[in-house]
């Protein structure tokens, strides 16, 4: 009888959620150039889908990408995540080649963390496919997983942890928080068709020499305390105005994306709500007490775009989606084609 770990019988399937920064305070800079952050992050129902299946007898992994940003180079973070998973396995088991299918429903380079979320899901999913899932004898353990996630990117530790969290340091210090209580808050996302690399936004922010903004940090810290103590979706929606202003990268993104400020103002006039920006943008968010409210707003925005009374920056019509905040810790896997019988 072999003692080698056995992976699941079918493919491992994960949903890789988008994230939203409800706050983003830049509180300092590390000697290596990375910025120190204080940010409250929530996962969204909008998600990519990734499946990983063992390719018996093959030597090389295969990656097939559909949807946003599909192309040969776009998703090399998933390839890197699988390499990190192999290193984390550390010879504890065979790590056969994987066939990876990635359906990208989250716009790329948009401040929604899609690539980082895919990487976290690939890291975790590859280990499970090889029979090294959390709690198994060959599981490399949370510390090794977290270190691998931090090497992959600043947002990856948040996605690996799952759920609502306060993120500090460069992104590697993740403090889980309870999700928003009650009806999941609705979110309208409006993403102009402009790719905005995170590195460019931080570079402009650094060059502008703006000192850390104490007000943003206070708002961020206060929201973390409120969530810890229990905050429901209506009270969160009441805070939309202050949260929409609590992003220290707004100025830098506006320098990079011509017309973003005017578009934000036009959206605010159309919807009568505060408009926030997720992370380094250019995705704009509008917070509602429920998914139904966000859907109604999405229809309003889509009609205005179609009528030409609202025009977004960039090439083509913005991506518009109604989604919701999903606060709780994620399940280990999703989809009925996920089996873990041994
Ligand atoms: O960590 P990640 O590769 O996602 O970051 C992309 C770029 O964004 C970094 O190379 C860095 O220039 C910038 N960044 C930063 N401070 C952070 C996160 C990212 O300066 N906390």
Boltz pocket constraint, residues with backbone or C-beta under 6 A from the ligand:
constraints:
  - pocket:
      binder: B
      contacts: [[A, 33], [A, 34], [A, 35], [A, 36], [A, 37], [A, 150], [A, 152], [A, 153], [A, 154], [A, 155], [A, 169], [A, 170], [A, 171], [A, 198], [A, 199], [A, 200], [A, 202], [A, 203]]
      max_distance: 6.0
